[in-house]
């Protein structure tokens, strides 16, 4: 009987071997399936991470863009203010120069006004512009070419001697 039992063990061992082989192929398939599932999960996680990174990059770009735009607006407003201030300073300098010129002109006109109010100036204007003479004086008017030359070179008319009431007998 020992002989019969030995072959049964061998057969069982072969079945065990087949069972272990079939078990290992099942385990291999399970392991492969688990790896596939892990890969799918990992690829999903990687896709999610990539998506988050892409969104983070997009947010950073947007923030940088906003900062650049705000910075440009600040630079523009400061620049335009500086330009405006320079223009106002230039205008102020021109206005002050004009004021100084007008003050000089006012001083000149005030001096001329003082001179105009003198008897000598009134007399000189009456003689040259209105051709007036004092009583007893004779006015000679020159006409022609000689008259224009004489008038151009004449600076001030000479004062006639005061009339004594007697005619000059030269």
C-alpha positions as CSV (number, residue, x, y, z in Angstrom):
1,X,0.0,0.0,0.0
2,X,2.9,2.2,0.4
3,X,3.4,2.0,-3.2
4,X,0.0,3.3,-3.9
5,X,0.2,6.2,-1.5
6,X,3.4,7.4,-3.1
7,X,2.0,8.0,-6.5
8,X,-1.0,9.9,-5.0
9,X,1.4,12.2,-3.3
10,X,3.2,12.8,-6.5
11,X,0.0,13.5,-8.3
12,X,-1.1,15.8,-5.5
13,X,2.2,17.5,-5.8
14,X,1.7,18.0,-9.5
15,X,-1.8,19.3,-8.8
16,X,-0.3,21.5,-6.1
17,X,2.3,22.7,-8.6
18,X,-0.5,23.3,-11.2
19,X,-2.5,25.0,-8.5
20,X,0.5,27.1,-7.5
21,X,1.2,27.9,-11.1
22,X,-2.4,28.9,-11.7
23,X,-2.4,30.8,-8.5
24,X,0.7,32.7,-9.4
25,X,-0.7,33.6,-12.8
26,X,-3.8,34.8,-11.1
27,X,-1.6,36.7,-8.7
28,X,0.4,38.1,-11.5
29,X,-2.8,39.2,-13.3
30,X,-4.1,40.8,-10.1
31,X,-0.8,42.5,-9.5
32,X,-0.8,43.7,-13.1
33,X,-4.4,44.9,-12.7
34,X,-3.5,46.7,-9.5
35,X,-0.5,48.3,-11.2
36,X,-2.8,49.5,-14.0
37,X,-5.2,50.9,-11.5
38,X,-2.4,52.6,-9.6
39,X,-1.1,54.0,-12.9
40,X,-4.5,55.3,-13.8
41,X,-4.8,56.8,-10.3
42,X,-1.3,58.3,-10.5
43,X,-1.9,59.6,-14.0
44,X,-5.2,61.2,-12.7
45,X,-3.3,62.7,-9.8
46,X,-0.5,63.9,-12.1
47,X,-3.2,65.4,-14.4
48,X,-4.7,67.1,-11.4
49,X,-1.3,68.4,-10.2
50,X,-0.5,69.6,-13.8
51,X,-3.9,71.4,-13.9
52,X,-3.3,73.0,-10.5
53,X,0.1,74.1,-11.7
54,X,-1.3,75.5,-14.9
55,X,-3.9,77.4,-13.0
56,X,-1.3,78.7,-10.6
57,X,0.9,79.8,-13.5
58,X,-2.2,81.5,-15.1
59,X,-2.9,83.3,-11.8
60,X,0.7,84.4,-11.5
61,X,0.7,85.7,-15.0
62,X,-2.5,87.5,-14.4
63,X,-1.1,89.1,-11.2
64,X,2.1,90.1,-12.9
65,X,0.0,91.6,-15.8
66,X,-2.1,93.5,-13.3
67,X,1.0,94.8,-11.5
68,X,2.5,95.9,-14.8
69,X,-0.6,97.7,-15.8
70,X,-1.0,99.4,-12.4
71,X,2.7,100.3,-12.5
72,X,2.4,101.8,-16.0
73,X,-0.6,103.8,-14.9
74,X,1.3,105.1,-11.9
75,X,4.3,106.0,-14.1
76,X,2.0,107.7,-16.6
77,X,0.2,109.8,-13.9
78,X,3.5,110.8,-12.2
79,X,5.1,111.5,-15.6
80,X,2.1,113.7,-16.7
81,X,2.2,115.5,-13.4
82,X,5.9,116.2,-13.7
83,X,5.4,117.4,-17.3
84,X,2.5,119.6,-16.1
85,X,4.6,121.0,-13.3
86,X,7.5,121.8,-15.6
87,X,5.1,123.6,-18.0
88,X,3.6,125.6,-15.1
89,X,7.1,126.6,-13.9
90,X,7.9,127.7,-17.4
91,X,4.7,129.7,-17.7
92,X,5.4,131.2,-14.3
93,X,8.9,132.3,-15.4
94,X,7.4,133.8,-18.5
95,X,4.8,135.6,-16.5
96,X,7.3,137.0,-14.1
97,X,9.5,138.2,-17.0
98,X,6.4,139.9,-18.5
99,X,5.6,141.5,-15.1
100,X,9.2,142.8,-14.8
101,X,8.9,144.2,-18.3
102,X,5.6,145.9,-17.6
103,X,6.9,147.3,-14.3
104,X,9.9,148.9,-16.2
105,X,7.4,150.2,-18.8
106,X,5.3,151.6,-16.0
107,X,8.3,153.4,-14.5
108,X,9.2,154.8,-17.9
109,X,5.6,156.0,-18.5
110,X,5.4,157.5,-15.0
111,X,8.6,159.5,-15.7
112,X,7.2,160.6,-19.1
113,X,4.0,161.6,-17.3
114,X,6.0,163.8,-14.9
115,X,7.8,165.3,-17.9
116,X,4.6,165.8,-19.8
117,X,3.1,167.8,-17.0
118,X,5.9,170.3,-17.0
119,X,5.4,173.7,-18.7
120,X,8.6,173.2,-20.8
121,X,7.2,170.0,-22.4
122,X,3.8,171.6,-23.1
123,X,5.5,174.5,-24.8
124,X,7.8,172.3,-26.8
125,X,4.9,170.2,-28.0
126,X,2.8,173.3,-28.8
127,X,5.7,174.7,-30.9
128,X,6.7,171.5,-32.8
129,X,3.4,169.8,-33.3
130,X,0.9,172.6,-33.3
131,X,3.3,175.2,-34.8
132,X,2.4,177.7,-32.1
133,X,4.5,180.8,-31.4
134,X,4.7,183.2,-28.5
135,X,3.4,186.7,-29.0
136,X,5.8,188.7,-31.1
137,X,7.6,185.7,-32.6
138,X,7.6,184.9,-36.3
139,X,7.2,181.4,-37.6
140,X,9.0,180.5,-40.8
141,X,7.8,177.4,-42.6
142,X,10.2,176.0,-45.1
143,X,8.8,174.1,-48.1
144,X,10.4,171.9,-50.8
145,X,13.6,169.8,-50.6
146,X,15.5,172.0,-48.2
147,X,12.6,172.0,-45.7
148,X,12.6,168.2,-45.4
149,X,16.4,168.1,-44.9
150,X,16.2,170.9,-42.3
151,X,13.4,169.2,-40.4
152,X,15.2,165.8,-40.4
153,X,18.4,167.4,-38.8
154,X,16.5,169.7,-36.4
155,X,16.5,168.3,-32.9
156,X,14.9,171.0,-31.0
157,X,13.7,174.4,-32.1
158,X,15.8,177.2,-30.8
159,X,14.2,179.5,-28.3
160,X,13.5,182.9,-29.7
161,X,14.8,185.8,-27.7
162,X,12.2,187.3,-25.4
163,X,10.3,190.1,-27.0
164,X,10.8,193.4,-25.4
165,X,8.1,195.0,-27.5
166,X,10.7,196.7,-29.8
167,X,11.4,195.3,-33.3
168,X,14.9,194.1,-33.9
169,X,16.9,196.4,-36.2
170,X,19.8,194.4,-37.4
